[in-house]
Amino acid sequence: MPNDPREQLLIAARELFLRDGYRAGVDAIAAAAGVSKQTLYNHFGSKEALFSAVMSACVQNLTVPLAGQDGLRDALLRFALSFRGELFSPESLALHRMLIAETPRFPELAREVFLAGPCAMHDQLAQVLARAMAAGTLRQEEPRFAADMLVSMLLGFERQQRLFGIQASAEPEPERCAHIIDTYLRAFAPAPTPST
């Protein structure tokens, strides 16, 4: 564990919040961090502020890089593997469950997490797809709609299964991602040019 008490508190709080939700107590968090409750309040001021700091740190892991010089299929396949790997991880699923449960209590925090994570990633994906459309690699479509469709295909019913603790597809992940991306590229393939 790091020597910095603030970092120790963030690590301990993250683990306990993901396990127990917001009901995790400050006494338990301070004990898990190896610091006093007063140290927790000195660094964060309140349990709410600590929760907000933990959620802000968690969302940074949910953004998936889209940059690269690969062809479109390779770039989307790399994105799909990273995106699904991140969002289907046990920690990400626990974070999703907790945020949904705590959204009525922390609506502004939920909005911040959404804007910094899923919304930012969606905007980047729409830009990548818009460039592919401009290059003629994908058919002309509203880029945000095209991004919606890809994200929906990547998560699909499978995410619901995993959120409910049900094992999803037995198909190996690389094959599953390739199947999704190839289906997507066929659906958004450029329209054939009419023969003269």
BELCOR-V997053 format. One line per field, one symbol per residue. ss: DSSP state (H for helix, E for strand, - for the rest). A space follows every 50 residues. Layout:
ss=???
This chain:
ss=----HHHHHHHHHHHHHHHHHHH--HHHHHHHH---HHHHHHHH--HHHH HHHHHHHHHHHH---------HHHHHHHHHHHHHHHH--HHHHHHHHHHH HH----HHHHHHHHHHHHHHHHHHHHHHHHHHHH--------HHHHHHHH HHHHHHHHHHHHH---------HHHHHHHHHHHHHHH---------
